[in-house]
Amino acid sequence: MSRRGRGLVVGGMTCLALLAWSWLDEGAPVQVSVPVGATLSDVADSLAARGVIRWQSLFKLQARVLRAERGLRAGTYALRTGSSSLSVLRTLKRGEVMTVAVTIPEGFRLTQMAPRIAAVTGVRADSVKGILEQPRLAEQLGAPGESLEGYLFPDTYRFALGVSVASVADAMLDRYERAWTRERRERLGSLGLTEHELVTLASIVQAEARLQEEMPRIAGVYHNRLKRGWRLQADPTVLYALGGYRERLLYAAIDSVQDHPYNTYGRAGLPPGPIGAPGEAAIDAALNPTGDYLYFVAWPDGSHVFTRSLAEHNRAKASAQRARNGSAS
């Protein structure tokens, strides 16, 4: 073999060795942030400082050989100490950033979602709340109402750390839109309600129900009251007007928000918008109400007694009160 041929072979083997060399025993996981605009040297320095790679020069050489130096994506990554340069390059080039699970339960209001969204965005919770409450953001994202309240769908999501609040809201609104199947939209069209009105009603059902199987009957009570032009007299709407949950809703508290648009004791019809984010079960209940009931009263175990007349309702209330007194004794 000629010297030139041997050189090519040796050179090829050397190149392959450079690409393969640096496989080490992987250790503990660490977080490494790659800022937007970071140079290859910046990235190599950060990786070495965190113990992810051992040889910065080898990492940079491999990146140049693979023409990956301009394709490293910004973000926060979960990497292991002692990783091979090749595996790290592959992860950074693919943009396999670290994600965090964010769970939003059914019925959550924007003010309750804010701290959970803040944990993944890095934005303060009060600022997140302010951003989510902006009518302009709801308009930009195409929400059915003037606010995002009720339209950020309850579910478990995974987001990259540092994602924007608007991106989180967009993903949650997209999940809401996917919940509206063709069958649900066809059913909505037969009820004579707008989508906004239906979601508002579903949010009240969500807030009232402790048992999912009771949701259609609760929805039926409110549908029947609306048809008769009655006031809904829904406690959760008053609590929304008051700013949050209270152990007992006294008449004095109801009177204190007498003129509030969400006080369904003082105003007829539905409130201006949702009071929380209803899940699919509550939406289905509002779309498919059951029963000819006009009243319901809660028992200590969270279940409800449904009645058709005021006299029956008053008797049910008295029974529920005795049951509460008995459970407290």
Protein Blocks (a to p, Z undefined) as FASTA:
>chain_A
ZZklmmmmmmmmmmmmmmmgopacddddddddddehiafklmmmmmmmnomamblmlmmm
mmmmnopmmmcccddddddehiafklmmmmmmnopacdddddddehiafklmmmmmmmmn
opafklmmmmmmpmklmmmnopabfbfghpaccddddddehiafklmmmmmmmmmmmmmc
fklmmmmmmnopafklmmmmmmmmmmmpmbfklmmmmmmmmmmmmmnopafkiaklmmmm
nopacfbacfklmmmmmmgmklmklpgcjdfbdcbdcdfklmmmmmmcgdjdfbdcddfk
opacddfbfklmmmmmmmmmmmmmmmmZZ
